[in-house]
Amino acid sequence: MKRFISSVFATLIFLVPSNLFLVLSTQNAYVRGILVDYLIPKVYLTDIVLCVFFLASYLYADDRHTTKHPRDYTKWLLWIACGVLFAVQIFTPNLYATLFGIGQLVKIILLYFCLQKVTFVYKSALVRWAFVVTVFFQSFVGIFQYILQRSVYGYYFLGEPELTYSLGLSREVINGTERLLPYGTTAHPNILGGILALYIVLLFSQLRHFSIGKWWQRAVYFSSLFLGTATLWMTHSISAWLAFLIGIGVIAFGYFKQNKATASLWKERLKIPVAAAVICWIAASLVTPIVLAKYANAQLFLPTSSIDRRVILQEAAINMLTAHPIIGVGLNEFTLQLEEVAPSREVIRFIQPAHSVLLLWLAETGVIGLSLILLFTFRSWKHSYKISIAILALIPIAILDHYLLTLNSGLLLLVVYSSYLQHSET
């Protein structure tokens, strides 16, 4: 049973970048006549794998039921907070879109708790190699797209976007030539970059396991790191680059400082400074739009037009939170309410969620959602200091983008990355 569950989890890891889905309906996904992708209810390929994983995890039984454990009150508080959050969603204007948002959130919560039960998957060699294979596969697809400037096979190839049309595709001017950026099988180069960055960080954290393998295993491992890093560079994703540098830096710092004699002591010393850095960084995410609006120029990482749009969206999120501080505007309702609170009419041609996970979550869930985050963070903090390391690498993506909250790949990446780094042996 353990091997089967590990195999299913390894399959899920490989399919995290997949954007293959079945649209259920588009009837309630329009805003002022514009079809908004974030409002479309979908069934993803990964949902099938998740159902198998949930069932197998539920049926799995170990010897822990014979041992009495102290009551985990934070777990029950988490479920109560989720119940209150879901209950207040009946007041949202588009219940259809909200129900899809609730479904996505429930799916991720169940995945988190199932992974707490089957922690043996983090020690599985099959799961470790799943990260290697995924990085290899996505790198080859991305490099192919970048060199030949077209798709490999198309959408039915695990959701690979059609790159034969120029409208709306992400491009960069490189050496005077406009080049199409690699997508892999994701919906955007930023998402591909984020997945590669965090998967490479996880692989780097498992260096000790791969370094004692056979010569061909070491060759495959280091080749995946090289190809993945090269493809990550091609995505031109600033948030992914920052996540990669922070994640690798923290893991390397841990390798340098720790040994068997001082590992436990060092972990305790690391808690306070890492926690302080996390708090400061999260606080910085709230003032990022203001700083960008006042001091950004064309010489910064992002074009001025892109910065302006991000500022508009984040200001809209703040306006929503101010108007609905307790329950927010509702799960998956941001794009529906955007026109009412946006400080500029230009946003009508750019209907997207706020490019800040924290601001977006607070705008949609208010104080209730904030309490959920605090409870989850406290519970994770009690179990392992490594959750702070995970959060550090996630912060750049959370500040500059929204896919960790709004897209299926992002939600799965958030749980898989955080839980694996938290429980695996480094």
HELIX and SHEET records of a PDB file:
HELIX    1   1 LYS A    2  LEU A   15  1                                  14    
HELIX    2   2 ASP A   37  LEU A   39  5                                   3    
HELIX    3   3 LEU A   45  LEU A   59  1                                  15    
HELIX    4   4 ASP A   63  THR A   66  5                                   4    
HELIX    5   5 TYR A   73  ALA A   87  1                                  15    
HELIX    6   6 VAL A   88  PHE A   91  5                                   4    
HELIX    7   7 LEU A   95  LYS A  117  1                                  23    
HELIX    8   8 THR A  119  LYS A  123  5                                   5    
HELIX    9   9 ALA A  125  LEU A  148  1                                  24    
HELIX   10  10 PRO A  189  SER A  205  1                                  17    
HELIX   11  11 LEU A  207  SER A  211  1                                   5    
HELIX   12  12 TRP A  215  MET A  234  1                                  20    
HELIX   13  13 ILE A  238  LYS A  257  1                                  20    
HELIX   14  14 ALA A  263  TYR A  295  1                                  33    
HELIX   15  15 THR A  304  ALA A  323  1                                  20    
HELIX   16  16 PHE A  334  VAL A  341  1                                   8    
HELIX   17  17 ARG A  345  ARG A  349  5                                   5    
HELIX   18  18 VAL A  357  HIS A  383  1                                  27    
HELIX   19  19 LYS A  386  LEU A  400  1                                  15    
HELIX   20  20 TYR A  403  THR A  406  1                                   4    
HELIX   21  21 ASN A  408  HIS A  423  1                                  16    
SHEET    1   A 2 PHE A  21  VAL A  23  0                                        
SHEET    2   A 2 LYS A  42  TYR A  44 -1                                        
SHEET    1   B 2 TYR A  30  VAL A  31  0                                        
SHEET    2   B 2 ILE A  34  LEU A  35 -1                                        
SHEET    1   C 2 ARG A 171  ILE A 174  0                                        
SHEET    2   C 2 THR A 177  LEU A 180 -1                                        
END                                                                             
